[in-house]
Amino acid sequence: MHRTAALLKQWTLPIAILAGIVGHSVFSRLAPLSVWLLMAMLFLTFSTLKPRELGFHRLHFILLAVQLAGSLASWVILSPFSPLLAQSVSLCFFIPTATAAPTITGMLGGNVGFLTTYLFLGNFAVVLTAPLLIPLLSQHHSDLPLLSFMLRVFFKVTPTLLLPLLLAWGIRWLAPSVNAAIVRKSHLSFYLWAAMILILISSTFDTLFSPGDKNAALELVVSASGIAVCVVLFLVGRNTGKRYGLRIASGQSLAQKNLLFGMWLVFQYLDQNVLISLTAYSIFQNLFNTWQLWQHEKSKQQ
């Protein structure tokens, strides 16, 4: 029985991806549930996190420099050749860490405290710098009001992250026995992530296969740019973090992106073709995370 359960868990994520691709038109309708699944995952993850595990590390600021400098440098280098490619690459660098990243890092055996600190730091940096970068990327929105745009970004990225953290720590403080019971069930975050993968992959492929005028050459180049940035960020993050004994947390901090926030920025302010890059990034990111988790589960069962 235990062997069967272990085998089922090992294949849960690949099955979720395959089901999302094949049944994208059906499962994409579940997209409104994704925010609640995400908050439940974070609640379980943050329930295992002690406040003293948070704290700034030199590596946080190295990663933040890579994120922001990479975004600006890619725009400066690419904009003379292709504004669309420049927007795509710059935005892939700029988007903050995904709110699901602490859960994935925990399941991979990484340092959740390190990543959670970077999650807050990176999102705060994006709140401050987005009103400066977006007008640079989009000449049509060069006169964005600074304060109101900062507030819009803040309320877009913060509640999903902050509410599960405050609830988890409130229970830890007020009802330690309840917190202990929740911690014993924290393994359920794996299956919540499988449900998230099913919805994210199906929504991504539903967007990819949506009707409309297609430019195959353009889509190929812009898609390749999103995948290339994802590969670079994982490599840089993991290799930099390895020097500090934080390979997993550093890689996820830098490369696992909040692509829904990126898509919101595109819909509001940028060339809609940038969505192609974010879609490719999303597919590669989720496939890579699934492969990492699959390998991790296999290694635990050997």
C-alpha positions as CSV (number, residue, x, y, z in Angstrom):
1,M,0.0,0.0,0.0
2,H,2.8,2.4,0.9
3,R,4.6,1.5,-2.3
4,T,1.5,2.2,-4.4
5,A,1.0,5.6,-2.6
6,A,4.7,6.5,-3.2
7,L,4.4,5.6,-6.9
8,L,1.2,7.6,-7.2
9,K,2.9,10.7,-5.6
10,Q,5.9,10.3,-7.9
11,W,3.7,10.5,-11.0
12,T,1.2,13.1,-9.8
13,L,3.0,16.1,-11.3
14,P,3.6,14.6,-14.8
15,I,0.0,13.4,-14.9
16,A,-1.2,17.0,-13.9
17,I,0.9,18.5,-16.8
18,L,-0.4,16.0,-19.3
19,A,-4.0,16.5,-18.2
20,G,-3.6,20.3,-18.4
21,I,-2.3,20.1,-22.0
22,V,-4.9,17.6,-23.2
23,G,-7.8,19.1,-21.3
24,H,-6.8,22.8,-21.5
25,S,-10.2,24.0,-22.7
26,V,-11.9,22.4,-19.6
27,F,-9.4,22.9,-16.8
28,S,-8.6,26.5,-17.7
29,R,-12.1,27.3,-16.5
30,L,-10.9,26.6,-13.0
31,A,-8.5,29.5,-13.1
32,P,-10.5,31.6,-10.5
33,L,-9.6,28.9,-8.0
34,S,-5.8,29.3,-8.4
35,V,-5.6,32.3,-6.0
36,W,-7.2,30.2,-3.2
37,L,-5.1,27.2,-3.9
38,L,-2.0,29.5,-3.8
39,M,-3.0,31.0,-0.5
40,A,-3.7,27.6,1.0
41,M,-0.2,26.4,-0.1
42,L,1.4,29.5,1.4
43,F,-0.5,29.0,4.6
44,L,0.7,25.5,5.0
45,T,4.3,26.5,4.1
46,F,4.3,29.6,6.4
47,S,2.9,27.4,9.3
48,T,6.3,25.6,9.3
49,L,8.3,28.9,9.2
50,K,9.5,30.5,12.4
51,P,9.7,34.3,12.5
52,R,13.4,34.1,13.5
53,E,14.2,32.2,10.3
54,L,13.6,35.4,8.3
55,G,16.6,37.8,8.0
56,F,18.6,39.6,5.4
57,H,21.6,37.9,3.8
58,R,24.3,39.4,1.4
59,L,23.0,37.0,-1.3
60,H,19.6,38.7,-1.2
61,F,21.1,42.0,-2.5
62,I,23.2,40.2,-5.1
63,L,20.1,38.5,-6.5
64,L,18.1,41.8,-6.4
65,A,20.9,43.5,-8.3
66,V,20.9,40.8,-11.0
67,Q,17.1,41.1,-11.3
68,L,17.0,44.9,-11.6
69,A,20.2,45.4,-13.5
70,G,19.4,42.6,-15.9
71,S,16.1,44.2,-16.7
72,L,17.5,47.6,-17.4
73,A,20.6,46.3,-19.3
74,S,18.5,44.1,-21.6
75,W,16.3,47.1,-22.5
76,V,19.3,49.3,-23.3
77,I,21.0,46.6,-25.4
78,L,17.9,45.3,-27.3
79,S,15.7,48.3,-27.8
80,P,17.7,49.7,-30.8
81,F,17.1,46.4,-32.6
82,S,13.6,45.3,-31.5
83,P,11.4,47.2,-28.9
84,L,9.2,44.0,-28.6
85,L,12.1,41.8,-27.8
86,A,13.5,44.4,-25.4
87,Q,10.2,44.6,-23.6
88,S,9.9,40.8,-23.4
89,V,13.4,40.2,-22.0
90,S,13.4,43.2,-19.7
91,L,10.0,42.2,-18.2
92,C,11.1,38.6,-17.7
93,F,14.0,39.8,-15.6
94,F,12.0,42.4,-13.8
95,I,9.0,40.4,-12.6
96,P,9.2,39.6,-8.8
97,T,9.5,36.1,-7.3
98,A,6.3,34.0,-7.5
99,T,4.3,33.7,-4.3
100,A,4.3,29.9,-4.7
101,A,8.1,29.8,-4.6
102,P,8.4,29.3,-0.8
103,T,6.2,26.1,-1.1
104,I,8.3,24.7,-4.0
105,T,11.5,25.5,-2.2
106,G,10.3,23.8,0.9
107,M,9.3,20.7,-1.1
108,L,12.8,20.6,-2.6
109,G,14.5,20.8,0.8
110,G,15.6,24.4,0.3
111,N,15.8,27.3,2.8
112,V,12.3,28.6,3.0
113,G,13.3,31.5,5.4
114,F,15.8,32.8,2.9
115,L,13.4,32.7,0.0
116,T,10.5,34.3,2.0
117,T,12.8,37.2,2.9
118,Y,13.7,37.7,-0.7
119,L,10.0,37.4,-1.7
120,F,9.2,40.4,0.4
121,L,12.3,42.3,-0.6
122,G,11.9,41.6,-4.3
123,N,8.2,42.6,-4.3
124,F,9.0,45.8,-2.3
125,A,11.7,46.6,-4.9
126,V,9.2,46.1,-7.7
127,V,6.7,48.4,-6.1
128,L,9.3,51.1,-5.9
129,T,10.9,50.7,-9.3
130,A,7.9,49.6,-11.6
131,P,6.7,53.3,-11.9
132,L,10.2,54.1,-13.2
133,L,10.7,51.1,-15.5
134,I,7.3,50.8,-17.2
135,P,7.3,54.3,-18.7
136,L,10.8,53.5,-20.1
137,L,9.5,50.2,-21.7
138,S,6.3,51.8,-23.0
139,Q,6.4,55.2,-24.7
140,H,2.6,55.3,-24.6
141,H,2.7,55.5,-20.8
142,S,5.6,57.8,-20.2
143,D,3.5,60.1,-17.9
144,L,2.3,57.6,-15.3
145,P,1.4,59.2,-11.9
146,L,4.1,57.8,-9.6
147,L,2.2,57.4,-6.3
148,S,-1.0,56.0,-7.7
149,F,0.9,53.5,-9.8
150,M,3.0,52.4,-6.8
151,L,-0.2,51.8,-4.9
152,R,-1.7,49.8,-7.7
153,V,1.3,47.5,-7.9
154,F,1.4,47.2,-4.1
155,F,-2.2,46.0,-3.8
156,K,-1.6,43.7,-6.8
157,V,1.3,41.7,-5.3
158,T,1.0,42.0,-1.5
159,P,-2.3,40.6,-0.2
160,T,-1.8,37.1,-1.5
161,L,1.5,36.9,0.2
162,L,0.8,38.8,3.4
163,L,-2.5,37.3,4.4
164,P,-1.4,33.6,4.7
165,L,1.7,34.7,6.6
166,L,-0.2,36.7,9.1
167,L,-2.8,34.0,9.6
168,A,-0.2,31.3,10.0
169,W,1.9,33.3,12.5
170,G,-1.3,34.4,14.4
171,I,-2.3,30.7,14.9
172,R,1.3,29.8,15.9
173,W,1.2,32.5,18.6
174,L,-2.4,32.1,19.8
175,A,-3.0,28.4,19.3
176,P,0.4,26.4,19.2
177,S,-1.4,23.1,19.3
178,V,-3.4,23.9,16.2
179,N,-0.3,25.1,14.5
180,A,1.4,21.8,15.4
181,A,-1.5,19.9,13.8
182,I,-1.3,22.0,10.7
183,V,2.5,21.4,10.4
184,R,1.8,17.6,10.4
185,K,-0.4,18.1,7.4
186,S,2.0,20.4,5.5
187,H,2.8,17.6,3.0
188,L,-0.6,18.4,1.5
189,S,1.0,21.4,-0.2
190,F,2.4,19.0,-2.8
191,Y,-1.0,18.0,-3.9
192,L,-2.2,21.6,-3.9
193,W,0.7,22.4,-6.1
194,A,-0.3,19.6,-8.5
195,A,-3.8,21.2,-8.7
196,M,-2.1,24.5,-9.4
197,I,0.1,23.0,-12.1
198,L,-3.0,21.5,-13.8
199,I,-4.7,24.9,-13.8
200,L,-1.6,26.9,-14.8
201,I,-0.6,24.6,-17.7
202,S,-4.2,24.4,-19.0
203,S,-4.6,28.2,-18.8
204,T,-1.3,28.7,-20.5
205,F,-2.1,26.3,-23.4
206,D,-5.6,27.8,-23.7
207,T,-4.0,31.2,-24.3
208,L,-1.4,29.6,-26.7
209,F,-4.1,27.9,-28.8
210,S,-6.6,30.9,-28.8
211,P,-7.8,32.0,-32.2
212,G,-6.4,35.0,-33.9
213,D,-3.8,36.2,-36.4
214,K,-0.5,34.2,-35.8
215,N,3.0,35.2,-36.9
216,A,5.0,32.0,-36.5
217,A,8.4,33.6,-36.9
218,L,7.6,36.3,-34.3
219,E,6.1,33.9,-31.8
220,L,9.2,31.6,-32.2
221,V,11.7,34.4,-31.5
222,V,9.8,35.9,-28.6
223,S,9.1,32.5,-27.1
224,A,12.8,31.6,-27.3
225,S,13.6,34.9,-25.5
226,G,11.4,33.9,-22.5
227,I,12.8,30.4,-22.3
228,A,16.4,31.8,-22.6
229,V,15.9,34.3,-19.7
230,C,14.4,31.5,-17.5
231,V,17.4,29.2,-18.2
232,V,19.8,32.1,-17.5
233,L,18.1,33.0,-14.2
234,F,18.0,29.5,-12.9
235,L,21.7,29.0,-13.8
236,V,22.8,32.3,-12.3
237,G,20.7,31.8,-9.2
238,R,21.7,28.3,-8.5
239,N,25.4,28.8,-9.2
240,T,25.6,32.0,-7.1
241,G,23.7,30.4,-4.3
242,K,25.9,27.4,-4.3
243,R,28.7,29.5,-2.9
244,Y,26.6,30.3,0.1
245,G,25.1,26.8,0.6
246,L,21.7,28.2,-0.8
247,R,21.6,26.7,-4.3
248,I,18.0,25.7,-4.3
249,A,16.6,28.8,-2.5
250,S,18.7,31.1,-4.6
251,G,17.7,29.5,-7.9
252,Q,14.0,29.6,-7.1
253,S,14.3,33.2,-5.7
254,L,15.7,34.5,-9.0
255,A,14.0,32.4,-11.6
256,Q,10.5,31.3,-10.3
257,K,8.5,34.3,-11.4
258,N,5.1,35.8,-10.6
259,L,3.9,35.6,-14.2
260,L,0.3,36.5,-13.5
261,F,1.6,39.9,-12.3
262,G,3.7,40.2,-15.4
263,M,0.7,39.5,-17.6
264,W,-1.3,42.2,-15.7
265,L,1.5,44.7,-16.5
266,V,1.4,43.6,-20.2
267,F,-2.4,44.0,-20.4
268,Q,-2.2,47.4,-18.8
269,Y,0.8,49.0,-20.3
270,L,2.9,47.0,-22.9
271,D,2.8,45.4,-26.3
272,Q,0.4,42.5,-26.1
273,N,2.9,40.3,-28.0
274,V,5.0,40.3,-24.8
275,L,2.5,37.7,-23.5
276,I,4.1,35.2,-25.9
277,S,7.4,35.5,-24.0
278,L,5.7,35.2,-20.6
279,T,3.7,32.1,-21.8
280,A,6.9,30.4,-22.9
281,Y,8.6,31.3,-19.6
282,S,5.6,30.0,-17.7
283,I,5.6,26.6,-19.6
284,F,9.4,26.1,-19.1
285,Q,9.4,27.3,-15.5
286,N,6.6,24.9,-14.5
287,L,8.0,22.0,-16.5
288,F,11.4,22.5,-14.8
289,N,9.9,22.8,-11.3
290,T,7.9,19.7,-12.0
291,W,11.0,17.8,-13.1
292,Q,12.9,19.0,-10.0
293,L,10.1,17.8,-7.7
294,W,9.9,14.5,-9.5
295,Q,13.6,13.9,-9.2
296,H,13.5,14.9,-5.5
297,E,10.6,12.5,-4.8
298,K,12.5,9.7,-6.7
299,S,15.6,10.3,-4.7
300,K,13.7,10.2,-1.4
301,Q,12.2,6.8,-2.3
302,Q,15.5,5.2,-3.3
